[in-house]
């Protein structure tokens, strides 16, 4: 899989494999998407709603910002830092930023919007070249 570009359909699986600490948040988002306000009768309308909700919860930006980022920030803020988890999180970001365009754009937007100087300085020793380029392009590093 390392030689293939990650697609949006593979992104949740890759995240779960690299950062299993995200499992509770993934489960919460999946349960939320399946939550329907009426007695479910399997029909096209219900299937479309559930599919739309799942896609919304697991699109690259949402997955990165609302599922991945809280775990990553917790690892970066821990005292002492959770080096193993930080490395795995950086590996996820590196692979996602190298993924298909839709995946890379969503994760890049999460980096642009959410990384600050403090997190950037903590992540730099572990960030791969694609992640560093995203931080540089975002203005977080020179």
Secondary structure, 3 states (H helix, E strand, C coil): CCCCCCCHHHHHHHHHHHCHHHHHHHHHHHHHHHCCCCCCCCCHHHHHHHHHHHHHHHCHHHHHHHHHHHHHHHHHHCCCCCHHHHHHHHHHHHHHHCCCHHHHHHHHHHHHHHCCHHHHHHHCCCCCHHHHHHHHHCCCCC
